[in-house]
Amino acid sequence: MQEVTASARLINTVGLHARPSVKLTQLAKRFAARIEVATSAAGPWTDAKSPVKIMRVKASQGEVLHFKASGADADAAVAALIDIVERKFGEE
């Protein structure tokens, strides 16, 4: 099974806090792939489909989010997650 990875810098003002965390997990849940996120390419990795776990990541503006996904729609999942981060979670 292939693993897809990509990274995006948090450019929104609040970083990965409550609303952006919920938006990220809601988007991740649309895909069948296993999706994880981390603030370091070395991990620790967090389940991107768990709102509670994502809120614990507490990444700030300027930090880089690293995504990895595996499964049938891993490419589409990672592309969508990078897109939402680059669009500032549609909030600004």
Residue pairs with C-beta under 8 A, 6 or more apart in sequence:
1 70
1 71
2 70
2 74
3 68
3 69
3 70
3 74
4 68
4 69
4 70
4 74
4 75
4 77
4 78
5 66
5 67
5 68
5 69
5 78
6 66
6 67
6 78
6 79
6 81
6 82
7 41
7 64
7 65
7 66
7 67
7 82
8 64
8 65
8 67
8 81
8 82
8 85
8 86
9 62
9 63
9 64
9 65
9 85
10 16
10 59
10 60
10 61
10 62
10 63
10 64
10 65
10 85
11 61
11 62
11 85
11 86
11 88
12 20
12 61
12 85
12 88
12 89
12 91
12 92
13 61
13 92
14 20
14 61
14 91
15 58
15 59
15 60
15 61
15 62
15 63
16 24
16 54
16 55
16 57
16 58
16 59
16 60
16 63
16 65
17 55
17 58
18 55
19 89
19 91
20 89
20 91
21 51
21 54
21 55
21 57
22 51
23 84
23 89
23 90
24 37
24 48
24 54
24 81
24 84
24 85
24 89
25 48
25 49
25 50
25 51
25 54
27 80
27 81
27 84
28 35
28 48
28 49
28 77
28 81
29 49
30 80
31 69
31 71
31 73
31 74
31 76
31 77
31 80
32 71
32 72
32 73
33 69
33 70
33 71
33 72
33 73
33 74
33 77
34 69
34 70
34 71
35 47
35 48
35 49
35 67
35 68
35 69
35 74
35 77
35 78
35 81
36 45
36 46
36 47
36 48
36 67
36 68
36 69
37 45
37 46
37 48
37 54
37 57
37 65
37 66
37 67
37 81
38 44
38 45
38 46
38 57
38 65
38 66
38 68
39 57
39 59
39 63
39 64
39 65
39 66
40 66
41 66
45 68
46 53
46 54
46 56
46 57
47 53
47 54
48 54
48 67
48 81
59 65
65 85
67 78
67 81
67 82
68 78
69 75
69 77
69 78
71 77
84 90
